[in-house]
């Protein structure tokens, strides 16, 4: 493993913000710390970078302890590159000079070759003589990435790298940045609150809540096999419907009977994702269209069942139904996700 974080704890004064957090990242992988504001993810990144000392636990890079109580290897000795939220480009330097900033100890021809290599990889070859103010936000982001990669760091850290960009550019650039990181063979860890960024970039994602990792897993498993209710609620969209336990591990919900691998013997609530509810005009179950969100190829419908409870359905957009219309729906559930009901649940 390139990066190992073991039982990490960190406090600001009396406020403990990281509470026994552990994970590891293999060389060449892209990991992500995903969670809402205030969950401790940026603090973890700062501890890995060496900007913050740890109260308990240890951080290892390539097997060597770089942070532990009484141990704090300085950031410049860790071979860690960082891409900041605001890019932190030098306005008085050209793109080429920004990219080559960390290569000042290298010979001039080596520095120039590395700048050309990363400039080409980042799609910046035509902009090497320009200044940051002459670039778009997406180009500035790629300059910051190329600058961080130039010294060939052991680990690349990205702190909310797309938060200053509009939604469309954010999604496209996250895929581009992943391609650049993979092409260089770098190992990286991303911090974000945006799950679409996490899904687009990361091989593995850790969902944080109140200073702890709730689940460290692939994007697929986080969505389809969440470890607990917080992960189920935070990742993706969906609603919970009450379910009655039947013999042979079956669960009965308002829309039908499901086979549960868990073999629940008590009443639970079942998570239904938008892709679990299929629009089918021939289905006997009808639901009323309450809201609709057009997404180009698809429409996300919010539907009201006979009981008054709501479900979501992702439907090809040529099925354009009016508000108040009743449409046929059926279940198509591959992964049954069920949890005990929450006390005084506010869910529909």
matplotlib code that plots the C-alpha trace (Angstrom):
import matplotlib.pyplot as plt

x = [0.0, 1.3, -0.9, -2.0, -4.1, -4.5, -6.9, -6.4, -7.7, -7.5, -9.0, -9.2, -9.2, -11.8, -13.6, -12.7, -13.2, -11.6, -12.5, -10.5, -10.4, -8.6, -8.2, -5.5, -4.8, -2.8, -0.2, -1.8, -5.3, -7.5, -9.3, -11.9, -13.1, -16.8, -19.0, -21.0, -19.5, -18.0, -17.5, -13.6, -12.6, -10.4, -8.8, -7.8, -6.2, -4.3, -3.0, -1.8, -0.1, 1.7, 0.0, -1.6, -0.2, -2.2, -3.4, -3.6, -2.9, -0.4, -0.1, 2.4, 3.7, 5.4, 5.6, 7.4, 5.6, 5.2, 2.7, 2.1, 2.1, 5.5, 6.3, 5.6, 7.6, 7.4, 5.3, 8.2, 9.8, 6.8, 6.8, 3.2, 1.6, -1.4, -4.1, -5.9, -9.5, -8.6, -5.7, -3.2, -1.5, 1.2, -0.4, 3.0, 4.2, 3.3, 1.6, 5.0, 6.6, 3.8, 4.0, 7.8, 7.8, 8.6, 11.4, 13.8, 16.5, 16.3, 18.5, 16.9, 16.4, 14.9, 12.5, 11.5, 10.8, 8.7, 6.7, 6.1, 5.1, 2.6, 1.4, 0.5, -1.1, -3.3, -4.2, -2.3, 0.4, -1.1, -1.3, 2.2, 3.1, -0.1, -0.7, -3.4, -5.7, -5.9, -7.2, -10.7, -11.5, -11.0, -7.7, -6.5, -7.5, -5.4, -2.4, -2.7, -2.9, 0.1, 2.1, 1.4, 2.3, 5.5, 7.9, 6.4, 5.0, 4.4, 0.8, -1.4, -4.0, -6.9, -9.0, -12.5, -10.8, -13.9, -15.9, -15.3, -16.6, -20.1, -21.9, -21.4, -17.7, -17.2, -18.4, -16.4, -13.3, -13.4, -13.2, -10.4, -8.5, -8.9, -7.5, -4.5, -3.8, -4.1, -1.9, 0.9, 0.6, 0.1, -1.7, -4.3, -6.8, -9.7, -11.8, -15.3, -18.9, -20.1, -20.9, -20.9, -17.3, -16.5, -18.1, -16.5, -12.9, -12.4, -11.7, -12.5, -14.6, -14.8, -18.1, -17.4, -19.8, -18.9, -15.2, -15.5, -15.6, -19.0, -18.0, -14.9, -15.8, -16.3, -18.8, -21.0, -21.2, -21.8, -24.8, -26.2, -24.9, -24.7, -23.3, -25.7, -28.6, -26.4, -24.6, -27.8, -29.3, -26.2, -25.2, -27.6, -31.3, -34.1, -36.9, -37.6, -40.9, -42.1, -41.8, -43.4, -41.3, -42.7, -41.5, -38.5, -36.8, -39.4, -40.3, -43.7, -43.9, -46.7, -45.5, -45.1, -43.0, -39.2, -36.6, -34.2, -30.7, -30.5, -33.5, -35.1, -37.3, -38.6, -40.3, -37.9, -37.8, -36.6, -34.7, -36.0, -33.7, -35.1, -33.9, -35.8, -39.1, -39.9, -42.6, -44.8, -48.2, -49.3, -48.6, -51.7, -50.1, -50.7, -49.0, -49.7, -47.1, -46.3, -43.1, -40.8, -37.2, -36.2, -32.6, -32.2, -32.4, -34.4, -37.0, -36.9, -40.5, -41.7, -44.7, -47.4, -48.7, -52.2, -51.1, -49.8, -46.1, -43.8, -41.3, -38.9, -38.7, -36.1, -37.9, -36.8, -37.7, -40.0, -42.4, -43.4, -46.4, -48.3, -48.5, -51.4, -51.5, -51.5, -49.0, -48.3, -45.2, -43.6, -40.6, -37.2, -35.0, -31.7, -30.3, -32.7, -31.4, -33.3, -32.7, -34.5, -37.0, -35.6, -37.4, -39.8, -38.7, -39.4, -39.4, -42.5]
y = [0.0, 3.5, 5.3, 3.9, 5.9, 4.1, 5.1, 8.8, 11.3, 15.1, 17.9, 21.7, 22.7, 20.6, 19.8, 16.4, 16.4, 13.1, 10.2, 7.0, 7.0, 4.3, 3.4, 2.5, 3.2, 1.1, 2.6, 3.9, 4.1, 7.1, 7.3, 9.8, 11.1, 12.0, 13.7, 16.7, 20.0, 19.7, 15.9, 16.1, 15.3, 18.3, 17.9, 14.4, 15.7, 18.3, 15.7, 13.5, 16.6, 17.3, 20.7, 19.4, 17.2, 14.1, 13.6, 9.8, 7.2, 7.1, 8.0, 5.9, 6.6, 3.7, 2.0, 4.9, 6.8, 10.4, 11.4, 10.1, 11.6, 13.2, 12.6, 15.2, 14.9, 18.3, 18.6, 19.2, 15.9, 13.8, 13.8, 14.9, 17.2, 19.3, 20.9, 23.6, 24.6, 28.1, 26.6, 29.0, 29.8, 32.4, 35.3, 36.8, 33.5, 31.9, 28.5, 26.9, 28.6, 27.6, 24.0, 24.0, 25.8, 22.7, 21.6, 24.5, 22.0, 20.1, 20.9, 23.4, 20.9, 18.3, 21.0, 22.1, 18.5, 17.7, 20.9, 20.1, 16.5, 17.6, 20.5, 18.1, 15.6, 18.3, 19.8, 23.0, 22.9, 26.0, 27.9, 27.5, 31.1, 32.6, 33.9, 32.5, 35.5, 34.6, 31.1, 29.7, 28.1, 24.6, 25.5, 27.0, 23.7, 21.7, 24.0, 23.5, 19.7, 19.7, 21.8, 19.3, 16.3, 17.8, 16.7, 13.1, 13.1, 9.8, 11.0, 13.7, 15.4, 17.3, 19.5, 20.2, 20.8, 21.6, 23.7, 26.9, 25.6, 25.3, 22.0, 21.0, 21.8, 20.1, 16.8, 16.9, 18.1, 15.4, 12.8, 14.6, 14.9, 11.2, 10.4, 12.6, 11.1, 7.6, 8.4, 9.6, 6.5, 8.8, 7.8, 10.4, 11.1, 13.6, 15.4, 16.5, 16.8, 16.1, 12.5, 12.9, 14.1, 11.1, 8.6, 10.1, 10.2, 7.6, 3.9, 3.7, 6.1, 6.5, 8.1, 10.2, 11.2, 13.0, 12.2, 8.5, 6.5, 4.8, 2.7, 2.5, 0.8, 1.0, 3.5, 0.5, -1.0, 2.3, 2.8, -0.7, -2.2, 0.6, -0.5, 1.6, 4.0, 7.1, 5.9, 4.8, 8.2, 10.3, 8.4, 8.6, 9.3, 7.1, 6.7, 4.2, 2.2, 0.1, -3.6, -6.6, -9.7, -12.8, -16.5, -17.6, -14.3, -12.3, -8.7, -7.3, -3.6, -1.6, -2.3, -6.1, -8.8, -8.8, -11.6, -10.5, -12.2, -11.0, -13.1, -10.4, -11.9, -8.5, -5.5, -3.1, -0.2, -1.0, 1.5, 2.0, 3.8, 5.6, 2.7, 0.2, 1.6, 0.9, 2.8, 0.2, 1.1, -2.5, -2.7, -2.9, -0.6, 3.1, 6.1, 9.8, 12.2, 14.8, 16.3, 15.9, 16.9, 16.8, 15.5, 15.2, 11.5, 10.8, 12.4, 11.9, 11.5, 11.8, 9.6, 9.3, 5.8, 5.0, 5.2, 8.7, 7.6, 8.7, 6.9, 8.1, 6.7, 7.4, 7.1, 7.7, 11.2, 10.3, 9.2, 12.8, 12.6, 15.5, 16.4, 14.7, 11.9, 8.4, 6.0, 2.3, 1.2, -2.1, -3.1, -4.3, -4.6, -6.4, -5.4, -5.3, -2.8, -2.8, -1.3, -1.1, 1.9, 5.1, 6.5, 9.2, 8.9, 12.0, 10.0, 9.9]
z = [0.0, -0.8, 1.8, 5.1, 7.6, 10.9, 13.7, 13.0, 15.5, 15.3, 17.3, 17.1, 20.8, 22.5, 19.3, 17.9, 14.1, 13.1, 15.3, 14.8, 11.0, 9.0, 5.3, 2.8, -0.8, -3.3, -5.6, -8.8, -7.3, -7.0, -3.7, -2.5, 0.8, 0.3, 2.8, 3.8, 5.0, 8.5, 8.4, 8.7, 5.2, 4.5, 8.0, 7.0, 3.8, 5.7, 8.0, 5.1, 3.5, 6.8, 7.4, 10.7, 13.5, 14.5, 18.1, 17.8, 15.1, 12.3, 8.6, 6.5, 3.0, 1.3, 4.7, 6.4, 9.3, 8.3, 11.0, 14.5, 18.0, 18.3, 14.6, 11.9, 8.7, 7.0, 3.8, 1.5, 2.7, 1.9, -1.9, -1.8, -4.5, -3.7, -5.9, -4.0, -4.2, -5.6, -7.8, -6.2, -9.6, -9.7, -11.7, -12.8, -14.3, -17.6, -17.8, -18.6, -15.6, -13.3, -14.4, -14.0, -10.7, -8.6, -11.0, -10.4, -9.2, -12.5, -15.5, -17.9, -20.7, -18.3, -16.9, -20.4, -21.5, -18.5, -19.0, -22.6, -21.7, -19.0, -21.2, -24.0, -21.6, -20.0, -23.4, -22.7, -25.4, -27.1, -23.8, -22.4, -23.1, -21.7, -18.2, -15.7, -16.2, -19.9, -19.3, -18.6, -15.2, -16.7, -18.2, -14.9, -13.1, -15.6, -15.0, -11.3, -11.8, -14.2, -11.7, -8.9, -11.1, -12.5, -9.7, -9.8, -6.3, -4.5, -3.7, -5.2, -3.0, -4.5, -2.2, -3.6, -7.0, -9.1, -6.6, -8.5, -11.8, -13.2, -13.1, -16.8, -16.8, -13.5, -14.8, -18.0, -16.3, -13.5, -16.3, -18.0, -14.7, -14.0, -17.4, -16.8, -13.4, -14.7, -17.7, -15.4, -13.1, -10.1, -6.9, -5.8, -3.2, -3.7, -1.1, -2.2, -1.1, -4.7, -5.3, -9.1, -8.9, -6.7, -9.0, -12.1, -10.6, -7.9, -7.9, -4.2, -2.0, 1.7, 2.9, 6.0, 8.7, 11.9, 11.6, 10.8, 7.6, 7.3, 4.3, 2.1, -1.1, -4.9, -6.3, -7.4, -3.9, -2.2, -4.4, -4.5, -1.2, 1.3, 4.7, 6.8, 6.5, 6.4, 3.3, 1.7, 2.3, 1.3, -1.9, -4.8, -4.6, -3.2, -0.8, 2.0, 2.0, 5.0, 4.4, 6.2, 6.7, 5.1, 5.4, 3.3, 3.4, 1.4, 2.1, 1.2, 0.3, -1.2, -4.8, -4.4, -2.8, -2.9, -2.2, 0.4, 0.7, 4.3, 5.2, 7.4, 10.1, 11.3, 9.7, 8.0, 5.5, 2.0, -0.1, -3.6, -6.1, -9.2, -11.4, -9.2, -10.4, -14.0, -16.0, -17.6, -19.2, -18.9, -15.1, -12.8, -10.2, -10.9, -9.5, -9.8, -11.3, -8.6, -10.0, -13.0, -13.7, -17.3, -17.7, -21.5, -22.2, -19.1, -16.8, -13.1, -11.9, -8.3, -8.1, -5.4, -4.6, -3.4, 0.3, -0.3, -0.1, -2.8, -5.0, -7.7, -11.2, -14.0, -17.3, -20.9, -21.8, -24.7, -22.0, -21.2, -18.8, -17.3, -13.7, -12.1, -14.7, -13.4, -15.0, -14.7, -12.7, -11.6, -9.6, -11.1, -8.0, -8.3, -4.9, -1.9, 0.6, 3.9, 7.3, 10.6, 10.7, 12.1, 15.2, 14.2, 10.6, 8.6, 5.3, 3.2]

ax = plt.figure().add_subplot(projection="3d")
ax.plot(x, y, z, "-o")
ax.set_aspect("equal")
plt.show()
